C-alpha cells in the first residue's frame, strides 16, 4: 500500500459555521484473504455527524 499526501486546504481550522461547509474523511484499508477492503466515513465538522461513507 502507498500513502498519499495532499495540501492542507483547511489550514488546520476545523471549525465550521454552517452545515455541509467542511468535512473530514477517514479511510481505512484492511487486507483480507481475497484482496483488500476499503471503508470510508465522512464527518461534517459542524454537526459532527457522519454524512457519507462507503
PDBQT receptor file of N, H, CA, C and O in Angstrom, charges set to zero:
ATOM      1  N   UNK A   1       0.836  -1.183   0.000  1.00  0.00    +0.000 N 
ATOM      2  CA  UNK A   1       0.000   0.000   0.000  1.00  0.00    +0.000 C 
ATOM      3  C   UNK A   1       0.873   1.235   0.000  1.00  0.00    +0.000 C 
ATOM      4  O   UNK A   1       1.982   1.224   0.533  1.00  0.00    +0.000 OA
ATOM      5  N   UNK A   2       0.370   2.295  -0.597  1.00  0.00    +0.000 N 
ATOM      6  H   UNK A   2      -0.532   2.304  -1.030  1.00  0.00    +0.000 HD
ATOM      7  CA  UNK A   2       1.124   3.538  -0.605  1.00  0.00    +0.000 C 
ATOM      8  C   UNK A   2       0.341   4.620   0.104  1.00  0.00    +0.000 C 
ATOM      9  O   UNK A   2      -0.887   4.579   0.176  1.00  0.00    +0.000 OA
ATOM     10  N   UNK A   3       1.061   5.572   0.618  1.00  0.00    +0.000 N 
ATOM     11  H   UNK A   3       2.059   5.605   0.560  1.00  0.00    +0.000 HD
ATOM     12  CA  UNK A   3       0.460   6.689   1.322  1.00  0.00    +0.000 C 
ATOM     13  C   UNK A   3       0.387   7.888   0.376  1.00  0.00    +0.000 C 
ATOM     14  O   UNK A   3       1.315   8.133  -0.395  1.00  0.00    +0.000 OA
ATOM     15  N   UNK A   4      -0.715   8.628   0.436  1.00  0.00    +0.000 N 
ATOM     16  H   UNK A   4      -1.469   8.428   1.062  1.00  0.00    +0.000 HD
ATOM     17  CA  UNK A   4      -0.911   9.784  -0.425  1.00  0.00    +0.000 C 
ATOM     18  C   UNK A   4      -0.983  11.027   0.454  1.00  0.00    +0.000 C 
ATOM     19  O   UNK A   4      -1.672  11.036   1.474  1.00  0.00    +0.000 OA
ATOM     20  N   UNK A   5      -0.281  12.057   0.061  1.00  0.00    +0.000 N 
ATOM     21  H   UNK A   5       0.280  12.049  -0.767  1.00  0.00    +0.000 HD
ATOM     22  CA  UNK A   5      -0.288  13.317   0.799  1.00  0.00    +0.000 C 
ATOM     23  C   UNK A   5      -0.965  14.383  -0.050  1.00  0.00    +0.000 C 
ATOM     24  O   UNK A   5      -0.733  14.462  -1.256  1.00  0.00    +0.000 OA
ATOM     25  N   UNK A   6      -1.806  15.207   0.584  1.00  0.00    +0.000 N 
ATOM     26  H   UNK A   6      -1.994  15.142   1.564  1.00  0.00    +0.000 HD
ATOM     27  CA  UNK A   6      -2.495  16.286  -0.124  1.00  0.00    +0.000 C 
ATOM     28  C   UNK A   6      -2.282  17.600   0.624  1.00  0.00    +0.000 C 
ATOM     29  O   UNK A   6      -1.883  17.601   1.789  1.00  0.00    +0.000 OA
ATOM     30  N   UNK A   7      -2.548  18.708  -0.046  1.00  0.00    +0.000 N 
ATOM     31  H   UNK A   7      -2.872  18.708  -0.992  1.00  0.00    +0.000 HD
ATOM     32  CA  UNK A   7      -2.419  20.015   0.577  1.00  0.00    +0.000 C 
ATOM     33  C   UNK A   7      -3.435  20.195   1.705  1.00  0.00    +0.000 C 
ATOM     34  O   UNK A   7      -4.537  19.652   1.643  1.00  0.00    +0.000 OA
ATOM     35  N   UNK A   8      -3.067  20.947   2.722  1.00  0.00    +0.000 N 
ATOM     36  H   UNK A   8      -2.171  21.388   2.772  1.00  0.00    +0.000 HD
ATOM     37  CA  UNK A   8      -3.932  21.240   3.855  1.00  0.00    +0.000 C 
ATOM     38  C   UNK A   8      -4.807  22.447   3.519  1.00  0.00    +0.000 C 
ATOM     39  O   UNK A   8      -4.491  23.570   3.914  1.00  0.00    +0.000 OA
ATOM     40  N   UNK A   9      -5.905  22.223   2.792  1.00  0.00    +0.000 N 
ATOM     41  H   UNK A   9      -6.162  21.311   2.472  1.00  0.00    +0.000 HD
ATOM     42  CA  UNK A   9      -6.749  23.330   2.340  1.00  0.00    +0.000 C 
ATOM     43  C   UNK A   9      -7.542  23.962   3.476  1.00  0.00    +0.000 C 
ATOM     44  O   UNK A   9      -7.988  25.101   3.343  1.00  0.00    +0.000 OA
ATOM     45  N   UNK A  10      -7.733  23.255   4.593  1.00  0.00    +0.000 N 
ATOM     46  H   UNK A  10      -7.371  22.330   4.702  1.00  0.00    +0.000 HD
ATOM     47  CA  UNK A  10      -8.429  23.833   5.751  1.00  0.00    +0.000 C 
ATOM     48  C   UNK A  10      -7.490  24.638   6.631  1.00  0.00    +0.000 C 
ATOM     49  O   UNK A  10      -7.943  25.307   7.560  1.00  0.00    +0.000 OA
ATOM     50  N   UNK A  11      -6.199  24.590   6.364  1.00  0.00    +0.000 N 
ATOM     51  H   UNK A  11      -5.830  24.047   5.609  1.00  0.00    +0.000 HD
ATOM     52  CA  UNK A  11      -5.199  25.313   7.143  1.00  0.00    +0.000 C 
ATOM     53  C   UNK A  11      -5.356  25.031   8.636  1.00  0.00    +0.000 C 
ATOM     54  O   UNK A  11      -5.210  25.926   9.468  1.00  0.00    +0.000 OA
ATOM     55  N   UNK A  12      -5.659  23.761   8.963  1.00  0.00    +0.000 N 
ATOM     56  H   UNK A  12      -5.778  23.034   8.286  1.00  0.00    +0.000 HD
ATOM     57  CA  UNK A  12      -5.801  23.291  10.351  1.00  0.00    +0.000 C 
ATOM     58  C   UNK A  12      -6.920  24.004  11.112  1.00  0.00    +0.000 C 
ATOM     59  O   UNK A  12      -6.932  23.976  12.343  1.00  0.00    +0.000 OA
ATOM     60  N   UNK A  13      -7.861  24.641  10.408  1.00  0.00    +0.000 N 
ATOM     61  H   UNK A  13      -7.852  24.663   9.408  1.00  0.00    +0.000 HD
ATOM     62  CA  UNK A  13      -9.023  25.283  11.043  1.00  0.00    +0.000 C 
ATOM     63  C   UNK A  13     -10.197  24.311  10.919  1.00  0.00    +0.000 C 
ATOM     64  O   UNK A  13     -10.808  24.204   9.856  1.00  0.00    +0.000 OA
ATOM     65  N   UNK A  14     -10.512  23.605  12.005  1.00  0.00    +0.000 N 
ATOM     66  H   UNK A  14     -10.016  23.692  12.869  1.00  0.00    +0.000 HD
ATOM     67  CA  UNK A  14     -11.511  22.545  11.957  1.00  0.00    +0.000 C 
ATOM     68  C   UNK A  14     -12.837  22.963  12.572  1.00  0.00    +0.000 C 
ATOM     69  O   UNK A  14     -13.539  22.127  13.141  1.00  0.00    +0.000 OA
ATOM     70  N   UNK A  15     -13.195  24.235  12.472  1.00  0.00    +0.000 N 
ATOM     71  H   UNK A  15     -12.625  24.915  12.010  1.00  0.00    +0.000 HD
ATOM     72  CA  UNK A  15     -14.500  24.691  12.940  1.00  0.00    +0.000 C 
ATOM     73  C   UNK A  15     -15.253  25.267  11.746  1.00  0.00    +0.000 C 
ATOM     74  O   UNK A  15     -14.670  25.916  10.878  1.00  0.00    +0.000 OA
ATOM     75  N   UNK A  16     -16.548  25.020  11.722  1.00  0.00    +0.000 N 
ATOM     76  H   UNK A  16     -17.022  24.493  12.428  1.00  0.00    +0.000 HD
ATOM     77  CA  UNK A  16     -17.393  25.494  10.629  1.00  0.00    +0.000 C 
ATOM     78  C   UNK A  16     -18.568  26.253  11.220  1.00  0.00    +0.000 C 
ATOM     79  O   UNK A  16     -18.968  25.993  12.355  1.00  0.00    +0.000 OA
ATOM     80  N   UNK A  17     -19.127  27.198  10.455  1.00  0.00    +0.000 N 
ATOM     81  H   UNK A  17     -18.802  27.409   9.534  1.00  0.00    +0.000 HD
ATOM     82  CA  UNK A  17     -20.271  27.955  10.950  1.00  0.00    +0.000 C 
ATOM     83  C   UNK A  17     -21.575  27.616  10.232  1.00  0.00    +0.000 C 
ATOM     84  O   UNK A  17     -22.615  28.196  10.543  1.00  0.00    +0.000 OA
ATOM     85  N   UNK A  18     -21.535  26.686   9.275  1.00  0.00    +0.000 N 
ATOM     86  H   UNK A  18     -20.689  26.215   9.023  1.00  0.00    +0.000 HD
ATOM     87  CA  UNK A  18     -22.768  26.185   8.658  1.00  0.00    +0.000 C 
ATOM     88  C   UNK A  18     -22.595  24.714   8.281  1.00  0.00    +0.000 C 
ATOM     89  O   UNK A  18     -21.482  24.227   8.080  1.00  0.00    +0.000 OA
ATOM     90  N   UNK A  19     -23.721  24.032   8.194  1.00  0.00    +0.000 N 
ATOM     91  H   UNK A  19     -24.625  24.428   8.357  1.00  0.00    +0.000 HD
ATOM     92  CA  UNK A  19     -23.708  22.618   7.840  1.00  0.00    +0.000 C 
ATOM     93  C   UNK A  19     -23.180  22.419   6.425  1.00  0.00    +0.000 C 
ATOM     94  O   UNK A  19     -23.342  23.280   5.561  1.00  0.00    +0.000 OA
ATOM     95  N   UNK A  20     -22.552  21.283   6.204  1.00  0.00    +0.000 N 
ATOM     96  H   UNK A  20     -22.421  20.583   6.906  1.00  0.00    +0.000 HD
ATOM     97  CA  UNK A  20     -22.053  20.883   4.883  1.00  0.00    +0.000 C 
ATOM     98  C   UNK A  20     -21.052  21.871   4.286  1.00  0.00    +0.000 C 
ATOM     99  O   UNK A  20     -20.868  21.900   3.069  1.00  0.00    +0.000 OA
ATOM    100  N   UNK A  21     -20.406  22.679   5.126  1.00  0.00    +0.000 N 
ATOM    101  H   UNK A  21     -20.556  22.655   6.114  1.00  0.00    +0.000 HD
ATOM    102  CA  UNK A  21     -19.396  23.610   4.652  1.00  0.00    +0.000 C 
ATOM    103  C   UNK A  21     -18.035  22.932   4.577  1.00  0.00    +0.000 C 
ATOM    104  O   UNK A  21     -17.303  23.097   3.601  1.00  0.00    +0.000 OA
ATOM    105  N   UNK A  22     -17.699  22.163   5.617  1.00  0.00    +0.000 N 
ATOM    106  H   UNK A  22     -18.293  22.029   6.410  1.00  0.00    +0.000 HD
ATOM    107  CA  UNK A  22     -16.424  21.461   5.670  1.00  0.00    +0.000 C 
ATOM    108  C   UNK A  22     -16.648  20.064   6.234  1.00  0.00    +0.000 C 
ATOM    109  O   UNK A  22     -17.545  19.838   7.046  1.00  0.00    +0.000 OA
ATOM    110  N   UNK A  23     -15.825  19.149   5.790  1.00  0.00    +0.000 N 
ATOM    111  H   UNK A  23     -15.096  19.333   5.130  1.00  0.00    +0.000 HD
ATOM    112  CA  UNK A  23     -15.925  17.784   6.285  1.00  0.00    +0.000 C 
ATOM    113  C   UNK A  23     -14.555  17.176   6.482  1.00  0.00    +0.000 C 
ATOM    114  O   UNK A  23     -13.543  17.683   5.999  1.00  0.00    +0.000 OA
ATOM    115  N   UNK A  24     -14.557  16.086   7.199  1.00  0.00    +0.000 N 
ATOM    116  H   UNK A  24     -15.379  15.674   7.592  1.00  0.00    +0.000 HD
ATOM    117  CA  UNK A  24     -13.330  15.337   7.449  1.00  0.00    +0.000 C 
ATOM    118  C   UNK A  24     -13.601  13.891   7.040  1.00  0.00    +0.000 C 
ATOM    119  O   UNK A  24     -14.678  13.358   7.305  1.00  0.00    +0.000 OA
ATOM    120  N   UNK A  25     -12.633  13.265   6.404  1.00  0.00    +0.000 N 
ATOM    121  H   UNK A  25     -11.757  13.698   6.189  1.00  0.00    +0.000 HD
ATOM    122  CA  UNK A  25     -12.823  11.886   5.947  1.00  0.00    +0.000 C 
ATOM    123  C   UNK A  25     -11.773  10.979   6.567  1.00  0.00    +0.000 C 
ATOM    124  O   UNK A  25     -10.625  11.375   6.772  1.00  0.00    +0.000 OA
ATOM    125  N   UNK A  26     -12.185   9.774   6.856  1.00  0.00    +0.000 N 
ATOM    126  H   UNK A  26     -13.117   9.453   6.689  1.00  0.00    +0.000 HD
ATOM    127  CA  UNK A  26     -11.284   8.738   7.375  1.00  0.00    +0.000 C 
ATOM    128  C   UNK A  26     -11.371   7.554   6.425  1.00  0.00    +0.000 C 
ATOM    129  O   UNK A  26     -12.459   7.044   6.155  1.00  0.00    +0.000 OA
ATOM    130  N   UNK A  27     -10.243   7.126   5.929  1.00  0.00    +0.000 N 
ATOM    131  H   UNK A  27      -9.360   7.541   6.148  1.00  0.00    +0.000 HD
ATOM    132  CA  UNK A  27     -10.180   5.980   5.024  1.00  0.00    +0.000 C 
ATOM    133  C   UNK A  27      -9.391   4.876   5.711  1.00  0.00    +0.000 C 
ATOM    134  O   UNK A  27      -8.289   5.109   6.209  1.00  0.00    +0.000 OA
ATOM    135  N   UNK A  28      -9.952   3.681   5.738  1.00  0.00    +0.000 N 
ATOM    136  H   UNK A  28     -10.847   3.491   5.334  1.00  0.00    +0.000 HD
ATOM    137  CA  UNK A  28      -9.285   2.529   6.334  1.00  0.00    +0.000 C 
ATOM    138  C   UNK A  28      -9.203   1.415   5.307  1.00  0.00    +0.000 C 
ATOM    139  O   UNK A  28     -10.203   1.069   4.678  1.00  0.00    +0.000 OA
ATOM    140  N   UNK A  29      -8.020   0.855   5.137  1.00  0.00    +0.000 N 
ATOM    141  H   UNK A  29      -7.208   1.136   5.648  1.00  0.00    +0.000 HD
ATOM    142  CA  UNK A  29      -7.805  -0.258   4.216  1.00  0.00    +0.000 C 
ATOM    143  C   UNK A  29      -7.424  -1.486   5.028  1.00  0.00    +0.000 C 
ATOM    144  O   UNK A  29      -6.488  -1.450   5.828  1.00  0.00    +0.000 OA
ATOM    145  N   UNK A  30      -8.159  -2.577   4.815  1.00  0.00    +0.000 N 
ATOM    146  H   UNK A  30      -8.919  -2.607   4.166  1.00  0.00    +0.000 HD
ATOM    147  CA  UNK A  30      -7.929  -3.817   5.556  1.00  0.00    +0.000 C 
ATOM    148  C   UNK A  30      -7.622  -4.922   4.555  1.00  0.00    +0.000 C 
ATOM    149  O   UNK A  30      -8.385  -5.148   3.616  1.00  0.00    +0.000 OA
ATOM    150  N   UNK A  31      -6.501  -5.608   4.759  1.00  0.00    +0.000 N 
ATOM    151  H   UNK A  31      -5.881  -5.425   5.522  1.00  0.00    +0.000 HD
ATOM    152  CA  UNK A  31      -6.170  -6.746   3.901  1.00  0.00    +0.000 C 
ATOM    153  C   UNK A  31      -6.985  -7.957   4.346  1.00  0.00    +0.000 C 
ATOM    154  O   UNK A  31      -7.012  -8.305   5.527  1.00  0.00    +0.000 OA
ATOM    155  N   UNK A  32      -7.649  -8.593   3.380  1.00  0.00    +0.000 N 
ATOM    156  H   UNK A  32      -7.627  -8.310   2.421  1.00  0.00    +0.000 HD
ATOM    157  CA  UNK A  32      -8.406  -9.810   3.639  1.00  0.00    +0.000 C 
ATOM    158  C   UNK A  32      -7.918 -10.886   2.678  1.00  0.00    +0.000 C 
ATOM    159  O   UNK A  32      -7.103 -10.618   1.794  1.00  0.00    +0.000 OA
ATOM    160  N   UNK A  33      -8.417 -12.097   2.854  1.00  0.00    +0.000 N 
ATOM    161  H   UNK A  33      -9.079 -12.315   3.572  1.00  0.00    +0.000 HD
ATOM    162  CA  UNK A  33      -7.948 -13.232   2.045  1.00  0.00    +0.000 C 
ATOM    163  C   UNK A  33      -8.139 -13.005   0.544  1.00  0.00    +0.000 C 
ATOM    164  O   UNK A  33      -7.316 -13.453  -0.256  1.00  0.00    +0.000 OA
ATOM    165  N   UNK A  34      -9.205 -12.320   0.155  1.00  0.00    +0.000 N 
ATOM    166  H   UNK A  34      -9.873 -11.957   0.804  1.00  0.00    +0.000 HD
ATOM    167  CA  UNK A  34      -9.485 -12.111  -1.269  1.00  0.00    +0.000 C 
ATOM    168  C   UNK A  34      -8.972 -10.777  -1.795  1.00  0.00    +0.000 C 
ATOM    169  O   UNK A  34      -9.322 -10.386  -2.908  1.00  0.00    +0.000 OA
ATOM    170  N   UNK A  35      -8.158 -10.076  -1.030  1.00  0.00    +0.000 N 
ATOM    171  H   UNK A  35      -7.873 -10.394  -0.125  1.00  0.00    +0.000 HD
ATOM    172  CA  UNK A  35      -7.620  -8.804  -1.520  1.00  0.00    +0.000 C 
ATOM    173  C   UNK A  35      -7.619  -7.738  -0.444  1.00  0.00    +0.000 C 
ATOM    174  O   UNK A  35      -6.928  -7.861   0.567  1.00  0.00    +0.000 OA
ATOM    175  N   UNK A  36      -8.398  -6.687  -0.668  1.00  0.00    +0.000 N 
ATOM    176  H   UNK A  36      -8.959  -6.587  -1.490  1.00  0.00    +0.000 HD
ATOM    177  CA  UNK A  36      -8.392  -5.540   0.223  1.00  0.00    +0.000 C 
ATOM    178  C   UNK A  36      -9.816  -5.015   0.411  1.00  0.00    +0.000 C 
ATOM    179  O   UNK A  36     -10.609  -5.011  -0.531  1.00  0.00    +0.000 OA
ATOM    180  N   UNK A  37     -10.135  -4.577   1.618  1.00  0.00    +0.000 N 
ATOM    181  H   UNK A  37      -9.491  -4.581   2.383  1.00  0.00    +0.000 HD
ATOM    182  CA  UNK A  37     -11.428  -3.978   1.932  1.00  0.00    +0.000 C 
ATOM    183  C   UNK A  37     -11.175  -2.527   2.314  1.00  0.00    +0.000 C 
ATOM    184  O   UNK A  37     -10.431  -2.254   3.257  1.00  0.00    +0.000 OA
ATOM    185  N   UNK A  38     -11.788  -1.594   1.589  1.00  0.00    +0.000 N 
ATOM    186  H   UNK A  38     -12.392  -1.816   0.823  1.00  0.00    +0.000 HD
ATOM    187  CA  UNK A  38     -11.634  -0.167   1.864  1.00  0.00    +0.000 C 
ATOM    188  C   UNK A  38     -12.937   0.370   2.460  1.00  0.00    +0.000 C 
ATOM    189  O   UNK A  38     -14.016   0.122   1.920  1.00  0.00    +0.000 OA
ATOM    190  N   UNK A  39     -12.840   1.098   3.560  1.00  0.00    +0.000 N 
ATOM    191  H   UNK A  39     -11.964   1.300   3.999  1.00  0.00    +0.000 HD
ATOM    192  CA  UNK A  39     -14.003   1.746   4.154  1.00  0.00    +0.000 C 
ATOM    193  C   UNK A  39     -13.711   3.234   4.306  1.00  0.00    +0.000 C 
ATOM    194  O   UNK A  39     -12.569   3.635   4.530  1.00  0.00    +0.000 OA
ATOM    195  N   UNK A  40     -14.753   4.043   4.181  1.00  0.00    +0.000 N 
ATOM    196  H   UNK A  40     -15.681   3.717   3.999  1.00  0.00    +0.000 HD
ATOM    197  CA  UNK A  40     -14.610   5.489   4.279  1.00  0.00    +0.000 C 
ATOM    198  C   UNK A  40     -15.779   6.059   5.071  1.00  0.00    +0.000 C 
ATOM    199  O   UNK A  40     -16.918   5.625   4.896  1.00  0.00    +0.000 OA
ATOM    200  N   UNK A  41     -15.504   7.032   5.942  1.00  0.00    +0.000 N 
ATOM    201  H   UNK A  41     -14.578   7.384   6.084  1.00  0.00    +0.000 HD
ATOM    202  CA  UNK A  41     -16.547   7.776   6.644  1.00  0.00    +0.000 C 
ATOM    203  C   UNK A  41     -16.241   9.259   6.479  1.00  0.00    +0.000 C 
ATOM    204  O   UNK A  41     -15.099   9.690   6.644  1.00  0.00    +0.000 OA
ATOM    205  N   UNK A  42     -17.281  10.042   6.149  1.00  0.00    +0.000 N 
ATOM    206  H   UNK A  42     -18.208   9.692   6.015  1.00  0.00    +0.000 HD
ATOM    207  CA  UNK A  42     -17.146  11.485   6.013  1.00  0.00    +0.000 C 
ATOM    208  C   UNK A  42     -17.969  12.139   7.113  1.00  0.00    +0.000 C 
ATOM    209  O   UNK A  42     -19.153  11.838   7.266  1.00  0.00    +0.000 OA
ATOM    210  N   UNK A  43     -17.349  13.035   7.883  1.00  0.00    +0.000 N 
ATOM    211  H   UNK A  43     -16.387  13.280   7.759  1.00  0.00    +0.000 HD
ATOM    212  CA  UNK A  43     -17.987  13.656   9.037  1.00  0.00    +0.000 C 
ATOM    213  C   UNK A  43     -18.083  15.162   8.803  1.00  0.00    +0.000 C 
ATOM    214  O   UNK A  43     -17.089  15.805   8.464  1.00  0.00    +0.000 OA
ATOM    215  N   UNK A  44     -19.293  15.730   8.986  1.00  0.00    +0.000 N 
ATOM    216  H   UNK A  44     -20.100  15.208   9.262  1.00  0.00    +0.000 HD
ATOM    217  CA  UNK A  44     -19.482  17.170   8.901  1.00  0.00    +0.000 C 
ATOM    218  C   UNK A  44     -18.843  17.822  10.123  1.00  0.00    +0.000 C 
ATOM    219  O   UNK A  44     -19.095  17.389  11.248  1.00  0.00    +0.000 OA
ATOM    220  N   UNK A  45     -18.018  18.857   9.928  1.00  0.00    +0.000 N 
ATOM    221  H   UNK A  45     -17.813  19.209   9.015  1.00  0.00    +0.000 HD
ATOM    222  CA  UNK A  45     -17.278  19.450  11.037  1.00  0.00    +0.000 C 
ATOM    223  C   UNK A  45     -18.140  20.298  11.971  1.00  0.00    +0.000 C 
ATOM    224  O   UNK A  45     -17.711  20.573  13.092  1.00  0.00    +0.000 OA
ATOM    225  N   UNK A  46     -19.336  20.723  11.559  1.00  0.00    +0.000 N 
ATOM    226  H   UNK A  46     -19.684  20.499  10.649  1.00  0.00    +0.000 HD
ATOM    227  CA  UNK A  46     -20.206  21.482  12.452  1.00  0.00    +0.000 C 
ATOM    228  C   UNK A  46     -21.048  20.551  13.315  1.00  0.00    +0.000 C 
ATOM    229  O   UNK A  46     -21.046  20.666  14.541  1.00  0.00    +0.000 OA
ATOM    230  N   UNK A  47     -21.770  19.625  12.678  1.00  0.00    +0.000 N 
ATOM    231  H   UNK A  47     -21.772  19.531  11.683  1.00  0.00    +0.000 HD
ATOM    232  CA  UNK A  47     -22.675  18.744  13.438  1.00  0.00    +0.000 C 
ATOM    233  C   UNK A  47     -21.971  17.541  14.032  1.00  0.00    +0.000 C 
ATOM    234  O   UNK A  47     -22.510  16.893  14.929  1.00  0.00    +0.000 OA
ATOM    235  N   UNK A  48     -20.773  17.228  13.547  1.00  0.00    +0.000 N 
ATOM    236  H   UNK A  48     -20.336  17.754  12.818  1.00  0.00    +0.000 HD
ATOM    237  CA  UNK A  48     -20.006  16.038  13.972  1.00  0.00    +0.000 C 
ATOM    238  C   UNK A  48     -20.778  14.739  13.679  1.00  0.00    +0.000 C 
ATOM    239  O   UNK A  48     -20.581  13.726  14.351  1.00  0.00    +0.000 OA
ATOM    240  N   UNK A  49     -21.648  14.785  12.679  1.00  0.00    +0.000 N 
ATOM    241  H   UNK A  49     -21.808  15.608  12.133  1.00  0.00    +0.000 HD
ATOM    242  CA  UNK A  49     -22.410  13.618  12.273  1.00  0.00    +0.000 C 
ATOM    243  C   UNK A  49     -21.792  13.021  11.007  1.00  0.00    +0.000 C 
ATOM    244  O   UNK A  49     -21.238  13.741  10.177  1.00  0.00    +0.000 OA
ATOM    245  N   UNK A  50     -21.894  11.707  10.871  1.00  0.00    +0.000 N 
ATOM    246  H   UNK A  50     -22.345  11.121  11.545  1.00  0.00    +0.000 HD
ATOM    247  CA  UNK A  50     -21.440  11.054   9.646  1.00  0.00    +0.000 C 
ATOM    248  C   UNK A  50     -22.429  11.410   8.536  1.00  0.00    +0.000 C 
ATOM    249  O   UNK A  50     -23.627  11.160   8.665  1.00  0.00    +0.000 OA
ATOM    250  N   UNK A  51     -21.929  11.992   7.453  1.00  0.00    +0.000 N 
ATOM    251  H   UNK A  51     -20.955  12.195   7.348  1.00  0.00    +0.000 HD
ATOM    252  CA  UNK A  51     -22.790  12.430   6.355  1.00  0.00    +0.000 C 
ATOM    253  C   UNK A  51     -22.597  11.600   5.089  1.00  0.00    +0.000 C 
ATOM    254  O   UNK A  51     -23.323  11.771   4.110  1.00  0.00    +0.000 OA
ATOM    255  N   UNK A  52     -21.614  10.699   5.116  1.00  0.00    +0.000 N 
ATOM    256  H   UNK A  52     -21.025  10.559   5.912  1.00  0.00    +0.000 HD
ATOM    257  CA  UNK A  52     -21.394   9.866   3.952  1.00  0.00    +0.000 C 
ATOM    258  C   UNK A  52     -20.390   8.766   4.262  1.00  0.00    +0.000 C 
ATOM    259  O   UNK A  52     -19.698   8.805   5.279  1.00  0.00    +0.000 OA
ATOM    260  N   UNK A  53     -20.325   7.819   3.397  1.00  0.00    +0.000 N 
ATOM    261  H   UNK A  53     -20.887   7.788   2.570  1.00  0.00    +0.000 HD
ATOM    262  CA  UNK A  53     -19.367   6.735   3.570  1.00  0.00    +0.000 C 
ATOM    263  C   UNK A  53     -19.617   5.626   2.587  1.00  0.00    +0.000 C 
ATOM    264  O   UNK A  53     -20.618   5.611   1.872  1.00  0.00    +0.000 OA
ATOM    265  N   UNK A  54     -18.688   4.698   2.566  1.00  0.00    +0.000 N 
ATOM    266  H   UNK A  54     -17.875   4.710   3.147  1.00  0.00    +0.000 HD
ATOM    267  CA  UNK A  54     -18.860   3.524   1.709  1.00  0.00    +0.000 C 
ATOM    268  C   UNK A  54     -18.002   2.413   2.243  1.00  0.00    +0.000 C 
ATOM    269  O   UNK A  54     -17.985   1.319   1.678  1.00  0.00    +0.000 OA
TER     270      UNK A  54
